[in-house]
Amino acid sequence: MALSISAAVLLGIIVVVLVKGGHVRVGSAATCALFGFTLAATGLAPTINNGLASLAGLIASL
């Protein structure tokens, strides 16, 4: 749980920096966020979570 909250905060900060820097438009960032919420409601969400957890474990073991 702490990992997912930390990842969400980190990704939120990155999005804010990219929008403020003019690299990404607000509409594109909102579209990606809405796609993420939609994807989280599908049956693919557990697979994505497991993949991200495995990736986090791999990075932590380095």
C-alpha positions in Angstrom: 0.0 0.0 0.0 2.8 2.4 0.9 4.5 1.7 -2.5 1.3 2.5 -4.5 0.8 5.8 -2.6 4.4 6.8 -3.0 4.3 5.9 -6.7 1.1 7.9 -7.2 2.6 11.0 -5.4 5.8 10.7 -7.5 3.9 10.4 -10.7 1.6 13.3 -9.7 4.7 15.5 -9.1 6.2 14.5 -12.4 3.0 15.4 -14.3 2.8 18.8 -12.5 6.4 19.6 -13.5 5.9 18.5 -17.1 2.7 20.6 -17.4 4.3 23.6 -15.7 7.4 23.3 -18.0 5.2 23.3 -21.1 6.3 19.8 -22.2 2.8 18.3 -21.8 -0.5 20.1 -22.3 -3.2 19.9 -19.6 -5.6 18.2 -22.0 -3.1 15.4 -22.7 -2.3 14.9 -19.0 -6.1 14.7 -18.2 -6.7 12.2 -21.0 -3.9 10.0 -19.7 -5.3 10.2 -16.2 -8.8 9.3 -17.3 -7.4 6.4 -19.4 -5.6 5.2 -16.2 -8.8 5.3 -14.2 -10.7 3.5 -16.9 -7.9 0.8 -17.2 -8.0 0.3 -13.4 -11.7 -0.7 -13.7 -10.9 -3.5 -16.2 -9.9 -7.1 -15.6 -6.4 -6.2 -16.6 -5.8 -4.2 -13.5 -4.5 -7.1 -11.3 -2.0 -8.1 -14.0 -0.7 -4.5 -14.3 -0.4 -4.3 -10.5 1.5 -7.6 -10.3 3.8 -6.4 -13.1 4.5 -3.1 -11.4 5.0 -4.8 -8.0 7.5 -7.2 -9.7 9.3 -4.2 -11.3 9.5 -2.4 -7.9 10.9 -5.5 -6.3 13.5 -5.8 -9.0 14.5 -2.2 -8.6 14.6 -2.6 -4.8 16.9 -5.6 -5.0 19.5 -3.7 -7.0 
